[in-house]
Amino acid sequence: MTALSKAFLFPGQVVSDMLGAGASDDRMMIRTLVNMLVWNLVVVLAVVAFY
């Protein structure tokens, strides 16, 4: 895994670890949801800041 992909998946990994998700399917769904929410928020805030 590259450093860029680790950074991109970091928010979802942290939340999955905090929730104690062990099954790979559960972990993947949680990680996907959290990453989408976090990175969408980052993009929206960046657009608002630069607009």
PDB file with one MODEL, atoms N, CA, C and O in Angstrom:
MODEL        1
ATOM      1  N   MET A   1       0.848  -1.176   0.000  1.00  0.00           N
ATOM      2  CA  MET A   1       0.000   0.000   0.000  1.00  0.00           C
ATOM      3  C   MET A   1       0.894   1.239   0.000  1.00  0.00           C
ATOM      4  O   MET A   1       1.872   1.311   0.744  1.00  0.00           O
ATOM      5  N   THR A   2       0.553   2.189  -0.824  1.00  0.00           N
ATOM      6  CA  THR A   2       1.347   3.411  -0.890  1.00  0.00           C
ATOM      7  C   THR A   2       0.936   4.368   0.221  1.00  0.00           C
ATOM      8  O   THR A   2      -0.096   4.195   0.870  1.00  0.00           O
ATOM      9  N   ALA A   3       1.758   5.365   0.416  1.00  0.00           N
ATOM     10  CA  ALA A   3       1.475   6.348   1.463  1.00  0.00           C
ATOM     11  C   ALA A   3       0.199   7.134   1.141  1.00  0.00           C
ATOM     12  O   ALA A   3      -0.555   7.496   2.044  1.00  0.00           O
ATOM     13  N   LEU A   4      -0.034   7.394  -0.141  1.00  0.00           N
ATOM     14  CA  LEU A   4      -1.231   8.140  -0.532  1.00  0.00           C
ATOM     15  C   LEU A   4      -2.501   7.349  -0.236  1.00  0.00           C
ATOM     16  O   LEU A   4      -3.478   7.909   0.262  1.00  0.00           O
ATOM     17  N   SER A   5      -2.493   6.069  -0.534  1.00  0.00           N
ATOM     18  CA  SER A   5      -3.686   5.265  -0.255  1.00  0.00           C
ATOM     19  C   SER A   5      -3.884   5.073   1.245  1.00  0.00           C
ATOM     20  O   SER A   5      -5.021   5.008   1.713  1.00  0.00           O
ATOM     21  N   LYS A   6      -2.803   4.982   1.999  1.00  0.00           N
ATOM     22  CA  LYS A   6      -2.935   4.891   3.460  1.00  0.00           C
ATOM     23  C   LYS A   6      -3.560   6.156   4.030  1.00  0.00           C
ATOM     24  O   LYS A   6      -4.407   6.092   4.921  1.00  0.00           O
ATOM     25  N   ALA A   7      -3.140   7.305   3.515  1.00  0.00           N
ATOM     26  CA  ALA A   7      -3.695   8.573   3.979  1.00  0.00           C
ATOM     27  C   ALA A   7      -5.171   8.700   3.593  1.00  0.00           C
ATOM     28  O   ALA A   7      -5.979   9.217   4.364  1.00  0.00           O
ATOM     29  N   PHE A   8      -5.509   8.227   2.403  1.00  0.00           N
ATOM     30  CA  PHE A   8      -6.895   8.306   1.938  1.00  0.00           C
ATOM     31  C   PHE A   8      -7.814   7.417   2.766  1.00  0.00           C
ATOM     32  O   PHE A   8      -8.953   7.797   3.035  1.00  0.00           O
ATOM     33  N   LEU A   9      -7.346   6.245   3.174  1.00  0.00           N
ATOM     34  CA  LEU A   9      -8.169   5.300   3.926  1.00  0.00           C
ATOM     35  C   LEU A   9      -8.097   5.503   5.441  1.00  0.00           C
ATOM     36  O   LEU A   9      -8.806   4.826   6.185  1.00  0.00           O
ATOM     37  N   PHE A  10      -7.257   6.419   5.903  1.00  0.00           N
ATOM     38  CA  PHE A  10      -7.027   6.603   7.336  1.00  0.00           C
ATOM     39  C   PHE A  10      -8.286   6.880   8.148  1.00  0.00           C
ATOM     40  O   PHE A  10      -8.471   6.241   9.183  1.00  0.00           O
ATOM     41  N   PRO A  11      -9.173   7.807   7.734  1.00  0.00           N
ATOM     42  CA  PRO A  11     -10.364   8.071   8.569  1.00  0.00           C
ATOM     43  C   PRO A  11     -11.228   6.830   8.770  1.00  0.00           C
ATOM     44  O   PRO A  11     -11.706   6.582   9.877  1.00  0.00           O
ATOM     45  N   GLY A  12     -11.429   6.060   7.726  1.00  0.00           N
ATOM     46  CA  GLY A  12     -12.240   4.851   7.834  1.00  0.00           C
ATOM     47  C   GLY A  12     -11.585   3.784   8.682  1.00  0.00           C
ATOM     48  O   GLY A  12     -12.264   3.060   9.410  1.00  0.00           O
ATOM     49  N   GLN A  13     -10.263   3.680   8.593  1.00  0.00           N
ATOM     50  CA  GLN A  13      -9.543   2.705   9.405  1.00  0.00           C
ATOM     51  C   GLN A  13      -9.687   3.033  10.889  1.00  0.00           C
ATOM     52  O   GLN A  13      -9.909   2.145  11.712  1.00  0.00           O
ATOM     53  N   VAL A  14      -9.560   4.299  11.217  1.00  0.00           N
ATOM     54  CA  VAL A  14      -9.649   4.724  12.621  1.00  0.00           C
ATOM     55  C   VAL A  14     -11.035   4.418  13.186  1.00  0.00           C
ATOM     56  O   VAL A  14     -11.150   3.875  14.285  1.00  0.00           O
ATOM     57  N   VAL A  15     -12.078   4.762  12.447  1.00  0.00           N
ATOM     58  CA  VAL A  15     -13.442   4.515  12.924  1.00  0.00           C
ATOM     59  C   VAL A  15     -13.704   3.018  13.029  1.00  0.00           C
ATOM     60  O   VAL A  15     -14.327   2.570  13.992  1.00  0.00           O
ATOM     61  N   SER A  16     -13.244   2.241  12.064  1.00  0.00           N
ATOM     62  CA  SER A  16     -13.432   0.789  12.119  1.00  0.00           C
ATOM     63  C   SER A  16     -12.732   0.197  13.339  1.00  0.00           C
ATOM     64  O   SER A  16     -13.266  -0.695  13.998  1.00  0.00           O
ATOM     65  N   ASP A  17     -11.542   0.694  13.632  1.00  0.00           N
ATOM     66  CA  ASP A  17     -10.824   0.220  14.815  1.00  0.00           C
ATOM     67  C   ASP A  17     -11.558   0.611  16.094  1.00  0.00           C
ATOM     68  O   ASP A  17     -11.645  -0.185  17.029  1.00  0.00           O
ATOM     69  N   MET A  18     -12.089   1.837  16.137  1.00  0.00           N
ATOM     70  CA  MET A  18     -12.802   2.292  17.330  1.00  0.00           C
ATOM     71  C   MET A  18     -14.074   1.487  17.564  1.00  0.00           C
ATOM     72  O   MET A  18     -14.447   1.226  18.708  1.00  0.00           O
ATOM     73  N   LEU A  19     -14.741   1.093  16.477  1.00  0.00           N
ATOM     74  CA  LEU A  19     -15.969   0.308  16.604  1.00  0.00           C
ATOM     75  C   LEU A  19     -15.692  -1.169  16.826  1.00  0.00           C
ATOM     76  O   LEU A  19     -16.596  -1.923  17.187  1.00  0.00           O
ATOM     77  N   GLY A  20     -14.458  -1.586  16.615  1.00  0.00           N
ATOM     78  CA  GLY A  20     -14.098  -2.983  16.801  1.00  0.00           C
ATOM     79  C   GLY A  20     -14.618  -3.891  15.703  1.00  0.00           C
ATOM     80  O   GLY A  20     -14.871  -5.072  15.941  1.00  0.00           O
ATOM     81  N   ALA A  21     -14.781  -3.347  14.494  1.00  0.00           N
ATOM     82  CA  ALA A  21     -15.272  -4.144  13.367  1.00  0.00           C
ATOM     83  C   ALA A  21     -14.207  -5.163  12.979  1.00  0.00           C
ATOM     84  O   ALA A  21     -13.084  -4.802  12.628  1.00  0.00           O
ATOM     85  N   GLY A  22     -14.576  -6.443  13.046  1.00  0.00           N
ATOM     86  CA  GLY A  22     -13.610  -7.488  12.762  1.00  0.00           C
ATOM     87  C   GLY A  22     -13.806  -8.164  11.427  1.00  0.00           C
ATOM     88  O   GLY A  22     -12.828  -8.470  10.744  1.00  0.00           O
ATOM     89  N   ALA A  23     -15.039  -8.403  11.038  1.00  0.00           N
ATOM     90  CA  ALA A  23     -15.298  -9.077   9.773  1.00  0.00           C
ATOM     91  C   ALA A  23     -14.910  -8.160   8.619  1.00  0.00           C
ATOM     92  O   ALA A  23     -15.160  -6.955   8.658  1.00  0.00           O
ATOM     93  N   SER A  24     -14.305  -8.735   7.606  1.00  0.00           N
ATOM     94  CA  SER A  24     -13.800  -7.908   6.507  1.00  0.00           C
ATOM     95  C   SER A  24     -14.923  -7.172   5.779  1.00  0.00           C
ATOM     96  O   SER A  24     -14.739  -6.027   5.366  1.00  0.00           O
ATOM     97  N   ASP A  25     -16.084  -7.810   5.615  1.00  0.00           N
ATOM     98  CA  ASP A  25     -17.206  -7.142   4.948  1.00  0.00           C
ATOM     99  C   ASP A  25     -17.725  -5.965   5.769  1.00  0.00           C
ATOM    100  O   ASP A  25     -17.995  -4.894   5.225  1.00  0.00           O
ATOM    101  N   ASP A  26     -17.864  -6.165   7.080  1.00  0.00           N
ATOM    102  CA  ASP A  26     -18.330  -5.086   7.948  1.00  0.00           C
ATOM    103  C   ASP A  26     -17.339  -3.940   7.952  1.00  0.00           C
ATOM    104  O   ASP A  26     -17.720  -2.773   7.864  1.00  0.00           O
ATOM    105  N   ARG A  27     -16.079  -4.275   8.052  1.00  0.00           N
ATOM    106  CA  ARG A  27     -15.021  -3.271   8.089  1.00  0.00           C
ATOM    107  C   ARG A  27     -14.989  -2.473   6.784  1.00  0.00           C
ATOM    108  O   ARG A  27     -14.805  -1.256   6.801  1.00  0.00           O
ATOM    109  N   MET A  28     -15.168  -3.154   5.667  1.00  0.00           N
ATOM    110  CA  MET A  28     -15.126  -2.480   4.376  1.00  0.00           C
ATOM    111  C   MET A  28     -16.295  -1.515   4.230  1.00  0.00           C
ATOM    112  O   MET A  28     -16.119  -0.409   3.718  1.00  0.00           O
ATOM    113  N   MET A  29     -17.482  -1.913   4.670  1.00  0.00           N
ATOM    114  CA  MET A  29     -18.654  -1.041   4.559  1.00  0.00           C
ATOM    115  C   MET A  29     -18.501   0.192   5.446  1.00  0.00           C
ATOM    116  O   MET A  29     -18.815   1.303   5.020  1.00  0.00           O
ATOM    117  N   ILE A  30     -18.026   0.007   6.661  1.00  0.00           N
ATOM    118  CA  ILE A  30     -17.824   1.135   7.572  1.00  0.00           C
ATOM    119  C   ILE A  30     -16.767   2.071   7.007  1.00  0.00           C
ATOM    120  O   ILE A  30     -16.949   3.289   6.988  1.00  0.00           O
ATOM    121  N   ARG A  31     -15.668   1.498   6.549  1.00  0.00           N
ATOM    122  CA  ARG A  31     -14.574   2.302   6.009  1.00  0.00           C
ATOM    123  C   ARG A  31     -15.027   3.088   4.784  1.00  0.00           C
ATOM    124  O   ARG A  31     -14.666   4.255   4.633  1.00  0.00           O
ATOM    125  N   THR A  32     -15.811   2.465   3.910  1.00  0.00           N
ATOM    126  CA  THR A  32     -16.297   3.144   2.714  1.00  0.00           C
ATOM    127  C   THR A  32     -17.207   4.308   3.081  1.00  0.00           C
ATOM    128  O   THR A  32     -17.056   5.405   2.542  1.00  0.00           O
ATOM    129  N   LEU A  33     -18.144   4.082   3.989  1.00  0.00           N
ATOM    130  CA  LEU A  33     -19.065   5.142   4.405  1.00  0.00           C
ATOM    131  C   LEU A  33     -18.309   6.310   5.028  1.00  0.00           C
ATOM    132  O   LEU A  33     -18.529   7.463   4.655  1.00  0.00           O
ATOM    133  N   VAL A  34     -17.432   6.023   5.960  1.00  0.00           N
ATOM    134  CA  VAL A  34     -16.710   7.092   6.658  1.00  0.00           C
ATOM    135  C   VAL A  34     -15.809   7.856   5.695  1.00  0.00           C
ATOM    136  O   VAL A  34     -15.757   9.085   5.738  1.00  0.00           O
ATOM    137  N   ASN A  35     -15.104   7.143   4.834  1.00  0.00           N
ATOM    138  CA  ASN A  35     -14.224   7.821   3.882  1.00  0.00           C
ATOM    139  C   ASN A  35     -15.000   8.710   2.935  1.00  0.00           C
ATOM    140  O   ASN A  35     -14.561   9.821   2.638  1.00  0.00           O
ATOM    141  N   MET A  36     -16.147   8.247   2.452  1.00  0.00           N
ATOM    142  CA  MET A  36     -16.962   9.093   1.571  1.00  0.00           C
ATOM    143  C   MET A  36     -17.427  10.345   2.296  1.00  0.00           C
ATOM    144  O   MET A  36     -17.371  11.440   1.736  1.00  0.00           O
ATOM    145  N   LEU A  37     -17.882  10.201   3.526  1.00  0.00           N
ATOM    146  CA  LEU A  37     -18.349  11.360   4.282  1.00  0.00           C
ATOM    147  C   LEU A  37     -17.223  12.358   4.544  1.00  0.00           C
ATOM    148  O   LEU A  37     -17.392  13.562   4.352  1.00  0.00           O
ATOM    149  N   VAL A  38     -16.088  11.852   4.978  1.00  0.00           N
ATOM    150  CA  VAL A  38     -14.956  12.723   5.314  1.00  0.00           C
ATOM    151  C   VAL A  38     -14.436  13.443   4.081  1.00  0.00           C
ATOM    152  O   VAL A  38     -14.271  14.662   4.105  1.00  0.00           O
ATOM    153  N   TRP A  39     -14.175  12.710   3.002  1.00  0.00           N
ATOM    154  CA  TRP A  39     -13.561  13.336   1.834  1.00  0.00           C
ATOM    155  C   TRP A  39     -14.554  14.228   1.086  1.00  0.00           C
ATOM    156  O   TRP A  39     -14.144  15.209   0.464  1.00  0.00           O
ATOM    157  N   ASN A  40     -15.845  13.910   1.133  1.00  0.00           N
ATOM    158  CA  ASN A  40     -16.835  14.825   0.556  1.00  0.00           C
ATOM    159  C   ASN A  40     -16.874  16.130   1.342  1.00  0.00           C
ATOM    160  O   ASN A  40     -16.972  17.207   0.754  1.00  0.00           O
ATOM    161  N   LEU A  41     -16.798  16.038   2.655  1.00  0.00           N
ATOM    162  CA  LEU A  41     -16.760  17.235   3.487  1.00  0.00           C
ATOM    163  C   LEU A  41     -15.520  18.071   3.183  1.00  0.00           C
ATOM    164  O   LEU A  41     -15.608  19.295   3.087  1.00  0.00           O
ATOM    165  N   VAL A  42     -14.385  17.430   3.033  1.00  0.00           N
ATOM    166  CA  VAL A  42     -13.146  18.147   2.717  1.00  0.00           C
ATOM    167  C   VAL A  42     -13.271  18.872   1.377  1.00  0.00           C
ATOM    168  O   VAL A  42     -12.866  20.029   1.262  1.00  0.00           O
ATOM    169  N   VAL A  43     -13.818  18.214   0.381  1.00  0.00           N
ATOM    170  CA  VAL A  43     -13.963  18.824  -0.941  1.00  0.00           C
ATOM    171  C   VAL A  43     -14.936  19.992  -0.887  1.00  0.00           C
ATOM    172  O   VAL A  43     -14.664  21.050  -1.455  1.00  0.00           O
ATOM    173  N   VAL A  44     -16.060  19.816  -0.214  1.00  0.00           N
ATOM    174  CA  VAL A  44     -17.052  20.896  -0.119  1.00  0.00           C
ATOM    175  C   VAL A  44     -16.462  22.096   0.613  1.00  0.00           C
ATOM    176  O   VAL A  44     -16.660  23.234   0.185  1.00  0.00           O
ATOM    177  N   LEU A  45     -15.751  21.865   1.693  1.00  0.00           N
ATOM    178  CA  LEU A  45     -15.145  22.970   2.439  1.00  0.00           C
ATOM    179  C   LEU A  45     -14.062  23.658   1.611  1.00  0.00           C
ATOM    180  O   LEU A  45     -13.918  24.879   1.685  1.00  0.00           O
ATOM    181  N   ALA A  46     -13.304  22.906   0.831  1.00  0.00           N
ATOM    182  CA  ALA A  46     -12.286  23.496  -0.040  1.00  0.00           C
ATOM    183  C   ALA A  46     -12.936  24.345  -1.123  1.00  0.00           C
ATOM    184  O   ALA A  46     -12.439  25.429  -1.429  1.00  0.00           O
ATOM    185  N   VAL A  47     -14.021  23.886  -1.703  1.00  0.00           N
ATOM    186  CA  VAL A  47     -14.723  24.663  -2.725  1.00  0.00           C
ATOM    187  C   VAL A  47     -15.290  25.939  -2.132  1.00  0.00           C
ATOM    188  O   VAL A  47     -15.184  27.007  -2.734  1.00  0.00           O
ATOM    189  N   VAL A  48     -15.884  25.836  -0.969  1.00  0.00           N
ATOM    190  CA  VAL A  48     -16.447  27.023  -0.318  1.00  0.00           C
ATOM    191  C   VAL A  48     -15.333  28.014   0.047  1.00  0.00           C
ATOM    192  O   VAL A  48     -15.510  29.224  -0.094  1.00  0.00           O
ATOM    193  N   ALA A  49     -14.212  27.515   0.505  1.00  0.00           N
ATOM    194  CA  ALA A  49     -13.109  28.388   0.906  1.00  0.00           C
ATOM    195  C   ALA A  49     -12.493  29.104  -0.294  1.00  0.00           C
ATOM    196  O   ALA A  49     -12.098  30.265  -0.185  1.00  0.00           O
ATOM    197  N   PHE A  50     -12.410  28.429  -1.427  1.00  0.00           N
ATOM    198  CA  PHE A  50     -11.767  29.030  -2.595  1.00  0.00           C
ATOM    199  C   PHE A  50     -12.747  29.754  -3.511  1.00  0.00           C
ATOM    200  O   PHE A  50     -12.333  30.443  -4.443  1.00  0.00           O
ATOM    201  N   TYR A  51     -14.027  29.603  -3.255  1.00  0.00           N
ATOM    202  CA  TYR A  51     -15.027  30.252  -4.093  1.00  0.00           C
ATOM    203  C   TYR A  51     -15.290  31.617  -3.544  1.00  0.00           C
ATOM    204  O   TYR A  51     -16.106  32.357  -4.093  1.00  0.00           O
TER     205      TYR A  51
ENDMDL
END
